[in-house]
Amino acid sequence: MNRFPALVLLLLAFSSCNRTLLTRNTPPCKFRLTQQALLLTNKRWQEVSIEARRLSDGAMPTTKDFKDVTGQFNPSDLDDVAIFDAKGTYVFDEGPVKARPESPQVYEKGSWCICKGGSQLILTNGPAITVYDIIELKEQSLVLQLHRTREELADTYLLTYQPF
């Protein structure tokens, strides 16, 4: 039985509500409003593409390993937006359509910073820390990569956002 599609869907369903990746190796990060950081602010970033890749331990990745899984999500998940402000805080907002009317409009908030010479975006929500690799950050495009490792499997997600 191939559990990869089900696991990807489950992980990404949770990641649309909680993008938490705890790590002890998270680099220290202090918020600075750099030119690169300014590209994130004053926009509502909407996820437009989600790609996933799973590799077993020791396998060498290639770009063809990524599979587009965007179509596996409900429209109410795909209209969520991330908002980064110039003071170093962020919110994840449900967007115009909620999956459940009783859900809060803002389902996550915390602080953000860009570190490692502009190559990582770190989100802190209480004790939870999420580390994304920045693949691309331009005025009209944000591409982030998230790595998850469990047992002998490594999952990588490529998340593409556009201003909304």
N, C-alpha and C positions, 0 to 999 in steps of 0.2 A: 504494500500500500504506500503510495507516495504522499507523505504528510507535508511536504514543503509548501504547496499552495495553501493548505489549511493553516499552517503555522504562520505563513506570511500574512494572510488575511487577519488572523487573530492578533498578531503583533502590530500590524498597521492599524487595525481597528482601535486597539488600545493607544497606539501612538497618536492617533488623531485627537485623543482626549488627554493623553499624558505621555510626553516624549522624554521620559526619565531614563537616564543611563547613569547609574552610580559608578564612580571610579575613584580609586585611591591615587591614581597617577595624574589627576587633573592638575594642569599647571596653574600657578597663581595668576590671577588676572585682575587688574584694576581697570575700571572703566575710564576710557579717554575718548573724547569726542574728536576723533581724527577724520580726515577726508573720507577714508574708507567707511568709518562708522556712520558718517553723515548720509551715506548712500542708503542705509537701512531706515533712517528716521523719516518722519512725516509721510509715511506710506502705510497702506494696509496691504500686506503681502498675502496673496492667495496661492495655495498649492495647486498647481496645474498638471503636475506629472509626478508619479511615484513609480520608481523602478526598484526591483529587488534582485539580489544575487545571493546564493548560498554556495559555499565551498566547504569541502571537507578539509581537515587539518593537513597542511602542507601543499595543497593545490595552488597553482599559480593562476591568478585571475586574468581574464581578458575582457574587453568591452562587450563581447558577444554573450558573456555570462549573465548580463542584466536582462530582466524580463519586465515589460511594462505591466504593472498591476493596477493602474489607475482605474480601469473599468470595473474593478471588484468593489469599489466604494459607492456608497449611497450619495446622491446629490447633496444631502444635508451634511455629509462629512467633507465634501469637496468645496463647500462655500465658506469654510472656516478661514479666519484670517489671523495673521500674526502682526502685532503692532509694536514697534520699537520706538521709544521716545528718546529725546536728546539728553535726558537725565540719567539714562542707564537702566530704565525699567521696561518691561515688556508685558503684554497680555496676549493670550490666545482667546479669540472671540468666536462665538458660534456662527457668526455671519447672519445673513437674512433668514435662513431656514434652519430650524432646529429639528433633530431627530425626535426629541421628546419635548413637548411644550414646557414641562416643569423644569427642564435643565436650566442652569444659570447661563446668562448671556456670556459672561467671562468665565471660562472654566479653568484657566491657569494664569498666574501672574508671578513675576519675580524680577530678577535683575539680569542684565546681559553685559557682555564685553567681548571684544575681539582681541585675541592674543596670538602668540607664536608668530610674530611678524605679519599678522593679518591672515594667517592660514586657518585659524580656528575661531568658531563662535561658541561661547560658553554661556549657557542659561542656568541660572540658579533659582530654584524654587524651594525655599526652606532648606532642609538638609540635602535635597535631591539636586544633582548636577547632571546636565546633559551637555556632551561635547560633540559638536559637529565640525567636520572639515569643510572649509569654504572652498568649493570648486570654482565658483564664479560669483562675483558681486559687482553688478553694474547698475546703472540707473533704472533699467527696465527688466532686470533678471537677477535672481538669486538661486544658486544651485548649491545645496548642502549634501554632505555625505555623512551617514550615521553608521557606525560599526557596532555590531553586537556579537559576542562570542559566548557560546554555551557548549560545554563539554568539548567535542571535537569538531563542532560546526561553527563556521563564521558567516554571519549574515551581514550584508551591506545594503543600505538603502540609499538611493539617489533621489533627492527631493527637489523638485524645481518649482519656484515661486515666481509670480509676476505681480506688479502693483495692481491693486483693485480699485 
